[in-house]
Amino acid sequence: MQRRDFIKKAGGTSLALGAGTAGIGTVRAGTEYKWKMVTTWPKNFPGLGTGVNRLAALIGEMSGGRIRVKVYGAKELVPAFEVFDAVAQGTAEMGHGSAYYWKGKSEAAQFFSTVPFGMTAQERNAWLYHGGGMVLWTELYARFGLIPAPAGNSGVQMGGWFNKEIKSVADLAGLKMRIPGLGGEVLKRAGGTPVNLPGSELFTALQSGAIDATEWVGPYNDLAFGLYKAARYYYYPGFHEPGTTLEAVINQAAFEALPADLQSIVLNACKVVNQDMLAEYTARNPVALKALVEKHGVDMRPYPDDVIVKLHRLAREVVSELAEKDAFSRKVYASYRKFLRQAKAWSNISELAYLRARDLG
């Protein structure tokens, strides 16, 4: 299949569930495909790991069993941060993670995960599916023999768990915090030390004092890891991850070996999980937050306003410098910034205005 054809399949805005499921009732006999999917998440971890399980199951169901996907959690087949290479090299046909883990491959990849003080989940999906983001993302990953697809979103995250109060920007100086991607660069500018650890190592690192603070996802996942047992203060909002796109990465050769209907099924299954995971986090986070505060006595606090203002300024510096890394980064940033501006103009008089109005009652 020619390059423009798979870009159209991965980034086109006309993929509909009907196209992906039309063949279920009349499954053709033929080749069965057995795929492996490696992930950056602990096996069966709530939200992230279970979302991957749903993706694998959905591909099998929609294909009538013609594609069978076996899921491997982090370290089961490859370490968490080797997922990208494993899929590119064909060790597995598919992977699941988030693009900020691969900044060593391309700095521009981070735009396709999350940007501090950037787009929300809804805005990111709009940019990817209808604003040209998928075309750029597909172009980038094609260099590595991969095809990307949005396959989950955690929504606005929490700021993180701390073993000391954050009263001013000065309290960030010397802070060792697990925080990946561009958010980590912002912390570094504020005088902290960003550390990149897989989720399975967070509790031990925080409890032992190897790190002073950590962000993970939000109440649903943080409760599951028991992070409240290792840190006292729980800060919000997650300025660093306002809407984190989780991705499926697909080996291009394996994808092109599929017939057209199965290609559509794989991509549309990713779309379903992309929507479903965000809905799950929206449903589970408030329940988990209530348990953290009322049952476990977590001290939940907002970041001070002056800290947020400082971090916002530093974030603008970090993102602007990222955009100047290379020509492709500049192209992606131009698209991202243009879409963010128009999205903010609408969000401010729709979502934001409505939420303010709702609270007046």
N, C-alpha and C positions, 0 to 999 in steps of 0.2 A: 504494500500500500504506500502510495506516495506521501511525502511529508505533509503536504497541505490537507490530505484526506484525514490523517489522524489528528491534526490540529483542529480541523472542523468538528471531528467527533468528540474530542476532549473539551473543546472550548465553545462549541456552538451553543446558541441560546434556545435551540428548538428541540433539544432532547426531551422527550415526553415519556411518562411512565407507560403510556400505551404502546409506544414503539418498543420499549424494553420488555414488555410482557406479552406481546402479541402472539408469540410462538408457544406459550406455555401449554395451551390446550391441544396443540398439534405438534408435539415434539418430534423432530426428525431423528431417526436412528443414525448413528454415526460415531465418530471419534469421541471418546470421553477424555477430558482433560483433568489431570490431578495437579493442583497447584499448592505451593507452600506460601504462607504469609507470615513474615517475621515482623515483630513489633518492638517498639521502645518501651512498652508498658508491662508491668507485672501480669502474669497469667491470670485471667478472669477478674482483674481489678475492676471495681464498680465504675461504670460510666465509660472509661477509656478501654479497658480490656473487654468488658462485656459488649461494648459497641463494636469492637472488632469481631467478636464472635457473631454478632447479629449480621455484620456485613458478609462474613463467610457463609452463614446459613442462608442469607437472602440470595446470594449468587447461586447457591446450589438449588434453592427452590425455584427461582425464576428461570433457571436453565433446565429445569426438569431433571436435574442430576447430571447433566452433561459436563458441568464444571464442578469439581469437588475441591474445596479449599480447606487445607489443614492449617490451623493457627498455632504459632509458636510465640510464647511470651518472651520477654527480654531474658537473655542468657540461655534459653532452651536450645536454640540452634546457633544464634550469634549474639554477642553483647548488644545492649540497647543502642549504643551510638555507632554500630556498624551495619545498621539496617540498610542505609542508603547504598553502601558499597555491595552488600550482599545481593540486593535486587539488581543493581547495575551489572554485576558479574554473573548473574544467572543462578546463584546459589538458591535463591527463592524467586518465584515469579511475581511476588507482590509483597509490599511492606506497608507499615502504618506507623506514623510518627507526626512530627511537625517540622516545618522547613527551617526554623531557626537553629535546629540541631546541625544543619549542614552548611553553616556559614563558612566553614573551612573549604568547602567545594566552590561556593560562590557567595560573596557578600550579599548580592541581590536576592538570594533565596529568602532572606529574613522578611522581606516585604510580603511574602506569601504565607507567613505565619501570623505575626501580629506586630504592631508598631505602637510604642508608648504614646499615650494620649491620641491615638489614631482612631481608626474605624471600629465601630461595634460589629457584632456578628452579622446583624442584618445588613449593615452597610458593606461589610466585606463580601458577603454573598452577592450583593447587587453588583459590586465592582467586578468580581470574578466572572459571574454568569452573564452580566449584561453591560459591563463597562470596559471590556477588553482585557481584564486581568488574566483570564484563563489562556488567552492567546499568548501573552507574554510568558506566563508560567510554563506553558507547554514548550515554547521556544527555548527557554532556559534549560529545562530538564532533557530536552532532546540531545543536548551535547553529551549527556551521560548515558544515552540509550534508555531513557526512562520516560514514562508518561505520568503526569500528576493528576490527581482528582481530589477535590474537597471531600472529606469523609468524616465530618464531625466538627463541632465547635463547642467550647466550654462556656461561651458568653463572657461577661465581665467577671474577672477573677477577684480574689481577695488580695490585699497588699502583702500579707505574709505573717509569719509567726516570729516573735522576737523575745529574747530573754532580758531585754532592757527597754525602758520607755524611750520613745522617739518624740522629744519635745521640740527639737530644732534640727536644722541641717547639720549642725555640729555633731549630733549624736550618730550620724551616719559615718563619720570619719573612723577609719580602721575597722569597720564592721565587716565581718566575713559572712557573706550571705549567699546561699544557693539561689541564683537567679540567672537564667539563660538569656541568650539573644541580646537584642538592643536594650532591654531593661537592665541587663548586667552592665552594659557600657555606660548607661546613665548613672548607675550606682557608683561605678568607678570614677566618673567625673565628680561625684559628690564626696569622694574620699574613701569610699568603701572598697572592699575586695570581692568581686563576684566569683562564685564557684559554680561549676557545672557538674551536677551529680544526677544519676538516674533516680527515679522515684523510690526504688527499693532501698536506697541507701540513706534517705533523708532522716528518718527517725533516729537511727544510730548516730549519725553525724551530729545531729542537733543535741541529742541527749548527752553525748560524750564531750561536747564543747569543741568539736572539730570545726563547727560553724556556729556563728552567733545567732543566725536567723535563717529562715527559709520561706520561700513562697512555693506553693505547689499548684493547686487549682482553685478550690473553693470549699465550702463547708462539707459538701457531699463526699469528696475525696479526702479532705483533711481529717474528717472524723474517722473514715475507714483506716487511715494510717495511724490514728491515735496521736497526732501531733500535739494535741492539747496536753499530753502527759510530759512533753519535752520542752514546752515553752509556755510562758505565762500570758503574753500579750498578743492579741490578734488584731492586726491593723487593716484598714480599708480606706479607699478603694484600690483595686489593682490597676494603678496607672500604667503599669508595664505591659499588661495583657488585657486590653479592653474587649477583645473578641478574638480568641485564638483559633485559627483554622487548623484543624487536624487533617492530615493528608493520607491518601493512599498513593503509593508509588508503584507503578506497574512496569515490569520489564518490557521494553518496546517490542523485542523480538517475539516474546511469548504472546503479547497482545495481538500482534500482526498475524500470528499463526492461527488465531481464532477466526471462525466465520463471522460475517458482519453482524448477525443477530446476537451472537454471544458477546461480541465487543460492546454492543449497545446495552446488553444486560449488565455487564460489569460496570460500565460507567453510570448507568441509571441506579444500580444498587448503591453505589457510592453516594449518589444524590439523596437517596432515601435516608441513608444513615447520617448524612450531613445534617438533614433536618431533624431527624429523630433524636440524635444525641443532644442537640441544643434544647429540645423540648424536655428531655429527661433531666438535664441540669437545672432547667428552670423549675421543674417540679420537685426535685430532690433537695436542692440547696436550702430553701427556707425551712424544711423539716429538720435537716441536719444542723442548721444554724441554731434553731430553737433548742436542740439537744445539747449543743456545745455550751450555750449560754446558761440555760436553766438547769441542766443536769450536771454539767461538768464545771460550771463556774468560770468559764473563760472570760477574761477581761478584754472585751472588744472595744476598740477605739478608732476614731478617724485620724488620718494623718493631719497634723496641724496645717493650717492654710499656707503659712509661709514655706513649709516643706514642699507642699504641692506646687507652689509658684516656682520655687527654685528648681525642682525636678522637671517641671514643664520647660523651663528655659534650657536646661541641660539636654533634654530630649530633642528639642529643636536643633541644637548644635550637632548632636550625634547623628540624627537622621539626615541633616543637610550634608554632613561630611561623608556619610555612607553613599549618598547620591553621587558624590564626586569620585568614587573609587574607580569607576570605569564607564565606558559608553553605555553598556547595557543597564547598569545601575541607574544612570541618569534617565534612560528611557522609561524604566519601570517607575521611578520616583515621579517623573512628570505625569504619568498616567494616574498613579496613586494620589498625588496631590490635587490634581484637577478634579478627580472624582470625590475626594474628601471634601473639598470646598463646596461642591454642589450638594453633597449629601448632608453636610452640616446645615446648610441653608434650609433644607427641608426638615431635617430632624428637629431643629430648634423651634419650628412652629407647628410640629406635629407631635412626635413622641415627648420631647422635653416640655413643651407647653401643656400637653395633656396631663403629664405626670404632676406638674405643678398645680394644675387646675383640680386634679383629683384629690390632692392633699388639702385643698382649701375646705373641702367638706368635712 
